[in-house]
């Protein structure tokens, strides 16, 4: 019973976060997008397709409303990123935060345009926002690959040191087995997979990058693929929000 109460409490605290509600809405939104494509391709009941389309559109507008003022948070995040010691990570974080601020700022006008509060070219704004979003994702991926390279280099140095130690002092059969296990090529992948926050953030960014590319028509793909990538990135983001230990730091 105590475990149930704890789980319910975590759900309530998660939903209390604006970012938590946004992640849930985003996951459902892209799931609806995928199902809309799937059911259209398989000529399922048009009413179901229409419901998915309405759900996708409604959640898109809801998320835009939830994110009002979020562009200011990104600017604050950009200022905080200046405190990061590593120059490359600092540059990537700064570019990511500023680009996301620009994306969200334009997104406010797109939302107002859809509600007919202002008159503007929403398609042109959407393309401009997509460029900001794409730059933010690419900066995030650059930081991910940098972290991966640093980890792999450290692991290779550790393996080289282990081999040198074993060579200099000699070892028995048991030591040989341990050495082989630690120096096997699969050890590099195991080492990377152990860095869960980094892997989650990398998968999220790798899936997300196709979305602005599709909007900008730089990568032509189906709505089903976009929906699937959106689902993957949303789930990764949801995991990091649900469990702070899975959030990449600094971020």
MORABEL-V790086 format. One record per helix or strand of 3 or more residues. SS is the DSSP state (H for helix, E for strand). FROM is the first residue (numbers start at 1). LEN is the number of residues. If there is no record, write none. Layout:
SS_FROM_LEN + SS_FROM_LEN
This chain:
H_2_15 + H_18_24 + H_46_21 + H_70_12 + H_87_28 + H_122_48 + H_173_11 + H_186_8 + H_196_20 + H_223_20 + H_244_3
